[in-house]
Amino acid sequence: MRLALLSSALQDEGGMLSDDGLELYFGSNRPGGAGGTDLYVSRRTSKQEAFGVPERIVELSTMADEDDPFIEPDGLTLWFNAGPDILKATRTTRSSTWGPPLVDAALGTASVEEAPGFTSDGLTVYFDSNRAPSLGLADLWSATRATRTSPFTNVTHEVVASSNTFDCCPHVLAGDTQVAFTTQRAGMAKIYVADRLGDGSLGAAVPFPLVNTSATDFDVFSTPDGTTVGVSSDRMTTGDVDLWLYERSCP
């Protein structure tokens, strides 16, 4: 299902659903923004309803490219990338505005770090980076922390799942047993999935047929219960890239 109300004539990508499935965050370079790609949010009151008109998150919009959002389960912490860095913004309630975002120093280097995706307990994050040693233009990496408020440590290069092309935008699927991500190893961008092994590292990746088409498909996202899966794609669209959802009534 194409999210027509959320779609523009330009790029709409990097979606992320809140745990309850009632908020959808994404990046767009549609007219009226602060410059480049800005973060937007669309809301609905139940999973049976369509998402409403998206609103730009003004307090997080800058001339840089803000994209690839990840909203934590309580809805009060938003991770995203701006330029080459992974940032974190917080708010006191779900109706409050977001506070000033901060760069996460534990994940950052002089290279590019993007697209944080967390396990359900918030203790492991996967992201992409072109930091050395890199197999391709971007690889998958992971880091862990003891609690949700602890700094990240144990930054690890996910060599097995990465390729010598471009691998980015990891998302942990329902059940925390697999990580889906975007890759160009087969040519145009497609979604692949890798199993999480016992130590949290990623195994070999294979295509994710649920969301792949003959078009360009990237930036997969889902709800924790697995009832909703989304993807950015240029399939059958009058715009550049739009958001698509697959929804089912049970996991």
Phi, psi and omega in degrees: 000120176282134179275082188299321183292334180271346189275146176237183179279356181245214189268123175234113193205177174063045183291157176206125179267143172292163183304323182274359178075013186259350176233138177234116179260143178199169177254145179208145174254027179298159180301151177097002180271185181275349182134138182066218178262131178244163177272138178232157175225138175238143186235159172212160185266346176204162180291344180278349182260161175282155176289145182278182180299128182291146178244135177288137177277089191300318185291347178251005183269131177222185175288344177284172177271112173262128187200177174052059181285151171224119180260128180288161188306325181280355179075010186251355178229127182239122175259145177195172174250144176227116187063231183266008189241153170267126182243161177227130176237148180232161174216160186277327177220168182288348176260359181277162172282159180279142175283174181301131180286149180238142176288135177276102187296328183293332181264346188271149170221189175284353179270191180264130174236133186215165163056064178290136176225128191252154166289166186297332179275355178076008187263346176233133177239139172248144181205173176246152182202153173255020177297155178279150355279126184249139178280326183219207180291330174205144179235169175269140179225164176219162175208158181232161174215156185286322178221172180295340181257359180277156175288155179282144175223186175052050178291123190232136176279119180274078188293319187296318181281336183280161179234183178268021178245247182226118181233124187209175166057056180288145177220126180281123182279169182306136181090352178063018183265345182219153175237123176262148182203169179266138177215154176249018184295339179257012182114253178288163184298132177220165177264127174243164180223141179233141176288144170274123181277178186301329180268006180090351178285165184260137176275192180295145184262148177226161180299149179253092191294339183304320188246352183278139175230191176281355179268189174275123182231129184203173176055061178288150176208163182201166171274156182300332180275357177077006182280342181226128176233137181233165180204151170268137185201153174257018178294139169041051185229150175271352179258199180277293176223137180235168177265139179233144179237143168244121182235144176221163188276345179213160181298000000 
